[in-house]
Amino acid sequence: MSKTNPNISRRHFLKGTALAGSAFAIPTIIPRHVLGSATAPGANDQIVVGIIGMGMRGDQLVMNVPESGRVGAICDADLRRTADATEKHKADWNVYQDYRKLIEQKDLDAVMVATVDHHHVLASMLACYAGKDVYCEKPLSLYICEGRALVQAARKCGRVVQTGTQQRTMEMDQFACEFVRDGGIGEIRAVECVNFKSSVPIPARGLPKQPIPEGVDWDLWQGQAPVHPFNIELFQHWSDKNGRWWGNWREYANSQVTGMGSHAYDMVQYALGMDETGPVEFWPVDGEDGISGPLARIDFRYANGVHVRLSFPDKMPKRGPQLGAVFTGSECKIEINRNKFTTNPKDFIKNPPDPELAVKWEGDGLVAKGHAENWFDCIRSREKPNADVEIGHRTSSICHLITITRLLGRPLKWDPEAETFPGDDEANALLDRPRRRGWELPELG
């Protein structure tokens, strides 16, 4: 079922494997567009990408690759998914089960990472060190230290790394966030978002062991995470059955606080002009219904005094902007959501963007095409994309900090420059996580 290009070099770019148990070394494979004196593909050159992770999102990304590019390879730990994708798209791609092998493919200029969350950073870092540009789906990271490592790798290697928070490229969101940022609604008095839930640990007793489906490499799928027996609740996507999915388990993800919060809190960062920093204080708020744990309500504050309240419930019926925020200013209130915004008073903005700008983002599976086009443009220009890796890291960090505040159940001070909790060893211990032997992050060198 799996096939590879016979012309691909198989020289190892790893300083050991899972069997050898050592850390990943920096690979030396360089794509064609950085060889010699060239620094970017020519205007007429197609950018060849590999897509890592062929679940629902990876399949959508196939349709979001602009005309100036083409897919050259796909990968998934579940070979049933790669088989379905090649059949659906009638494609003759190189197919891999292990993304470390896909990254070795010499003619790939870039990769799009749509794996489960706990593989995002490792796949992206290995691609950076192989000289490939990266589009990494949100959330950018599983934990804060991991996210910073990816930023450092992208900068060290001079790679263009786009985070898959596509609202950064949607014209309606750009206009609304920049309108708030530039003082359009006056002094900001309050910000309100949805209180998305965090994940929980896999029970100490585990989940019942089930047969591993044919074509699934379960050890490969688990990657850096602790080893657990196969169970469909640890493997399936949230849309598959009753919301029982890998995102609910802390070993693999942080549930919707990173799944949806990566979009919503990114609009807060953008509108407040905080792209390269973050809040300085987080604290739990007692809810009327006594909610605690993964749904504990958290508020946070920036150094300029802006207070963000996670006041809208993450449950049905849904209220408030699910993928944005409500900003209350001294002159106007504005609600920013995906691909749209509304104001109170209704006609406060006299020259809003043309509503037709929102139309191109609609359509089944095409919600990221313009965002991918921005990334392709930046691969050629070598400029920073709209959702640069630093932006993605800072927004993901807010999500992780909310989870840490819930875990500890007490107020926390945060230094966004040093990325530490000053004088708080207990909290600082939660910024990093142990990784399974053989799945360590590459050394920066």
Salt bridges, closest charged atoms under 4 A:
ASP59 OD2 - LYS88 NZ 2.50
ASP59 OD1 - HIS89 NE2 2.78
GLU67 OE2 - LYS369 NZ 3.18
ASP78 OD2 - ARG80 NH2 2.83
GLU87 OE2 - LYS90 NZ 2.62
ASP92 OD1 - LYS3 NZ 3.23
ASP98 OD2 - ARG100 NH2 2.76
GLU104 OE1 - ARG10 NH1 3.42
ASP109 OD2 - ARG32 NH2 2.81
ASP109 OD1 - HIS33 ND1 2.80
ASP133 OD2 - HIS33 NE2 3.79
ASP133 OD1 - ARG159 NH1 3.15
ASP133 OD2 - ARG382 NH1 2.90
GLU137 OE2 - ARG57 NE 2.98
GLU146 OE2 - ARG435 NH1 2.92
GLU171 OE2 - LYS360 NZ 2.76
ASP182 OD1 - ARG181 NE 3.21
ASP219 OD1 - ARG436 NH1 2.98
GLU233 OE2 - ARG244 NH2 2.68
GLU251 OE2 - HIS228 NE2 3.78
ASP266 OD2 - ARG168 NE 2.88
ASP275 OD1 - ARG168 NH2 2.76
GLU281 OE1 - ARG301 NH1 2.89
GLU281 OE2 - LYS413 NZ 3.41
ASP299 OD1 - ARG297 NH1 2.80
ASP299 OD2 - HIS307 NE2 2.92
ASP388 OD2 - ARG155 NH2 2.56
GLU390 OE1 - ARG148 NH1 2.95
GLU390 OE2 - ARG394 NE 2.83
GLU419 OE1 - ARG148 NE 2.86
GLU419 OE2 - HIS393 NE2 2.76
GLU419 OE2 - ARG394 NH1 3.56
ASP424 OD2 - ARG410 NH1 2.85
GLU426 OE1 - ARG410 NH2 2.89
GLU443 OE1 - LYS15 NZ 3.56
